[in-house]
Amino acid sequence: MDISIVFEQVDFTYSPGTPFEVPVLKGIDLEIPEGEVTAIIGHTGSGKSTLIQHLNVLLKPTKGKLIIDGREITAESKDKNLKALRKKIGVVFQFPETQLFEETVLKDVMFGPQNFGVSKEEAEKIAREMLTLVGIDEELFERSPFDLSGGQMRRVAIAGVLALQPEVLILDEPTAGLDPLGQITMLEMFMQLQKEHHLSLILVTHQMDDVAKYADNVVVLEKGQIVKQGSPSEVFSDPKWLREKQLGLPQTLAFFELLDQKIPENIMLKIKQSPLTVEELTETLIEINHQQKGREVSRNE
């Protein structure tokens, strides 16, 4: 199910050629790795939302080109020729539950496949599978989506995106408004889907802990330009730079910085890499503990 996505010198300007024109993206060169998790980060106004609207072809480049699954998209591309691409790329927007509108849960999830020409019978089969996949009990299928809890409504909306069986899944702040347990549950569900179906998953988030834990690749946007990209360990290697870009640090890295001020320098120099996840931090603390004990033994001898 791999699908390639490449930006080549993409610029995007709202209302070009008018007194109200606003340049948003500038010279974007980017290749989204297939079958991996790519996080897109940057403070508010950096161009993240505009970038992902290019990914599902809601926007087209003002200059440059976007290549999706071998199809070139430029300012001159006709909308009627892009419908097939939109089916391949699903977007879960912030608060996706606000997009629900049908009279029953089942009909809402069936709507997307039917809109793309799938028969009613096949659409119902897909909808039932996706609703079960996101944890909605069958007894709720004939209920109005507006009678459900907020968390259930969000899962129904996500099932509607998954029902199109996309090859690329874009998550735009998918855990916004959820409690901590709900955030973990939701992201773990997406990551399981990504692994099982080998999806290319694009995560837009302000949560650096989620980036550190789940992403294979990270793209940092600032004022419509890519200012850094690489693995989480590469992007988070310079805490000072991150703060300058108003991005903050994963909690484990912030804790490790404090620890660095307390532990002897000769021990910290032996730490190969700053920990980005709880698991890595645990291993680092065990290593530091062993080294400190070793120093104490040497001193006593």
Disulfide bonds with the S-S distance in Angstrom:
none
